Amino acid sequence: MLLYKDIISNDELISDAYDIKLVDNVVFEVDCQNIQVKQGGDVDIGANPSAEDAEEALEEGVEVVNNVVYSFRLTPTSFDKKSYLTYIKGYMKSVKAKLQETNPDAVSVFEKGAQAYIKKVVANFKDYEFYTGESMDPEAMIVLLNYREDGTTPYVIFWKHGLVEEKF
């Protein structure tokens, strides 16, 4: 099994237990789902409820959470467009520096792909939610969450070059 950690904070962000798709050779997208979690740690990972079931009230002590956000202890954070652009410039500079040390051949692919993907994010900025890893390191990767075209399927986005694989 592979675990993907942030190269800056060393936070665990995702594992290959989820269906990871490489997009534009620069980000990984992972479909996720909302699950019910009972206080005390019991998790119901069954299928999403139908429209009729969704109207029923949750049991006392049960909350609905995103499975990836919950499993990797991601914490919501917020940005306006200007502060996100400031953050992402610094983050990309940090990732580029790490790549120059560890994989210099990947720097040009990363720079070109990252710029194009950031333009997509900024163009649809209001559609994204932002999450930070468990350490809440302000220099580390911010995980993006958006919804597929159906409007109900959430997916998270990780910068490929900002992760390191670890076997366990």
C-alpha positions as CSV (number, residue, x, y, z in Angstrom):
1,M,0.0,0.0,0.0
2,L,1.2,3.5,-0.8
3,L,0.8,6.6,1.4
4,Y,1.3,10.0,-0.1
5,K,2.8,12.7,2.2
6,D,3.3,16.4,1.8
7,I,6.9,17.1,0.9
8,I,7.0,20.2,3.1
9,S,5.0,19.3,6.2
10,N,5.2,15.5,6.0
11,D,1.5,15.3,6.6
12,E,-0.3,12.2,5.4
13,L,-2.7,13.4,2.7
14,I,-3.9,10.4,0.7
15,S,-3.3,6.7,0.1
16,D,-3.7,4.4,-2.9
17,A,-6.7,2.9,-1.1
18,Y,-8.6,5.6,-3.0
19,D,-8.9,5.7,-6.8
20,I,-6.2,8.3,-7.7
21,K,-6.3,9.8,-11.2
22,L,-3.4,11.8,-12.7
23,V,-4.7,14.9,-14.5
24,D,-2.6,17.0,-16.8
25,N,0.5,15.3,-15.3
26,V,0.4,17.9,-12.5
27,V,-2.4,17.0,-10.1
28,F,-4.0,13.9,-8.6
29,E,-7.8,13.9,-8.4
30,V,-9.5,11.6,-5.9
31,D,-13.3,11.1,-5.9
32,C,-14.7,11.0,-2.4
33,Q,-18.0,10.7,-0.7
34,N,-19.9,11.8,2.3
35,I,-20.1,9.2,5.1
36,Q,-21.8,9.0,8.5
37,V,-19.6,8.9,11.5
38,K,-20.9,8.1,15.0
39,Q,-19.2,9.8,18.0
40,G,-16.8,7.3,19.3
41,G,-15.4,6.5,15.9
42,D,-17.9,4.1,14.3
43,V,-18.1,4.8,10.6
44,D,-20.8,3.8,8.1
45,I,-19.1,3.7,4.7
46,G,-22.2,2.4,2.9
47,A,-23.6,4.0,-0.2
48,N,-24.9,7.5,-0.2
49,P,-28.6,7.6,0.9
50,S,-31.2,8.0,-1.8
51,A,-33.2,11.2,-2.0
52,E,-35.9,9.8,0.2
53,D,-33.5,8.6,2.8
54,A,-31.7,12.0,2.8
55,E,-34.7,13.7,4.3
56,E,-34.6,11.5,7.4
57,A,-32.9,13.0,10.4
58,L,-29.5,11.6,11.5
59,E,-29.3,9.5,14.6
60,E,-28.2,11.5,17.7
61,G,-24.4,11.6,17.8
62,V,-24.0,11.0,14.1
63,E,-22.5,13.5,11.7
64,V,-21.9,13.4,7.9
65,V,-18.3,14.0,6.9
66,N,-16.2,13.7,3.7
67,N,-14.4,10.4,3.8
68,V,-11.0,11.7,2.6
69,V,-11.2,14.9,4.8
70,Y,-12.1,12.7,7.8
71,S,-9.6,9.9,7.2
72,F,-6.6,12.2,6.8
73,R,-7.6,14.7,9.4
74,L,-7.7,17.7,7.0
75,T,-8.8,21.0,8.4
76,P,-10.9,23.5,6.4
77,T,-9.3,26.9,5.8
78,S,-10.3,29.8,3.7
79,F,-8.9,32.2,1.1
80,D,-10.0,35.0,-1.0
81,K,-8.5,35.1,-4.5
82,K,-5.7,37.5,-3.7
83,S,-4.5,35.6,-0.6
84,Y,-4.7,32.3,-2.5
85,L,-2.5,33.7,-5.3
86,T,0.0,34.9,-2.7
87,Y,0.0,31.5,-1.0
88,I,0.2,29.5,-4.3
89,K,3.2,31.5,-5.6
90,G,5.2,30.7,-2.4
91,Y,4.1,27.1,-2.4
92,M,5.1,26.6,-6.1
93,K,8.5,28.2,-5.3
94,S,9.0,25.7,-2.4
95,V,8.0,22.7,-4.5
96,K,10.3,23.8,-7.4
97,A,13.2,24.1,-4.9
98,K,12.5,20.6,-3.6
99,L,12.3,19.3,-7.2
100,Q,15.6,20.9,-8.1
101,E,17.2,18.9,-5.3
102,T,15.5,15.6,-5.9
103,N,14.2,15.4,-9.5
104,P,15.6,18.3,-11.7
105,D,14.1,16.7,-14.9
106,A,10.5,17.2,-13.5
107,V,10.9,21.0,-12.9
108,S,9.8,22.1,-16.4
109,V,6.9,19.7,-16.5
110,F,5.8,21.0,-13.0
111,E,6.1,24.7,-13.9
112,K,4.2,24.5,-17.1
113,G,1.5,22.2,-15.8
114,A,1.1,24.0,-12.5
115,Q,0.6,27.4,-14.2
116,A,-2.1,26.0,-16.5
117,Y,-3.9,24.3,-13.6
118,I,-3.8,27.3,-11.4
119,K,-5.5,29.4,-14.1
120,K,-8.3,26.8,-14.1
121,V,-8.6,27.1,-10.3
122,V,-8.6,30.9,-10.3
123,A,-11.2,31.1,-13.1
124,N,-13.6,29.0,-11.0
125,F,-12.3,30.1,-7.6
126,K,-15.8,30.3,-5.9
127,D,-16.3,26.5,-6.7
128,Y,-13.4,25.4,-4.4
129,E,-13.1,24.6,-0.8
130,F,-9.6,24.6,0.8
131,Y,-8.1,22.2,3.4
132,T,-4.8,22.0,5.2
133,G,-3.0,19.0,6.5
134,E,-3.0,17.9,10.1
135,S,0.0,20.0,11.1
136,M,-1.7,23.1,9.7
137,D,1.6,24.2,8.3
138,P,0.9,27.5,6.4
139,E,3.8,26.7,3.9
140,A,2.5,23.2,3.1
141,M,0.0,22.0,0.4
142,I,-3.5,23.2,0.5
143,V,-5.8,20.5,-0.7
144,L,-8.6,21.6,-3.0
145,L,-12.1,20.2,-2.9
146,N,-14.6,20.6,-5.7
147,Y,-17.7,18.8,-7.1
148,R,-18.0,16.9,-10.4
149,E,-20.4,18.1,-13.1
150,D,-23.3,16.2,-11.5
151,G,-23.0,18.7,-8.6
152,T,-23.1,16.0,-5.9
153,T,-19.8,14.0,-6.3
154,P,-17.0,15.6,-4.3
155,Y,-13.4,15.2,-5.4
156,V,-10.1,16.4,-3.9
157,I,-7.1,17.7,-5.7
158,F,-3.4,17.2,-4.7
159,W,-0.3,18.6,-6.4
160,K,1.5,15.6,-7.7
161,H,5.0,17.1,-7.3
162,G,4.1,18.2,-3.8
163,L,3.7,14.6,-2.6
164,V,6.2,11.9,-1.8
165,E,5.2,8.2,-2.0
166,E,5.9,6.0,1.0
167,K,5.3,2.3,1.1
168,F,3.9,0.7,4.3
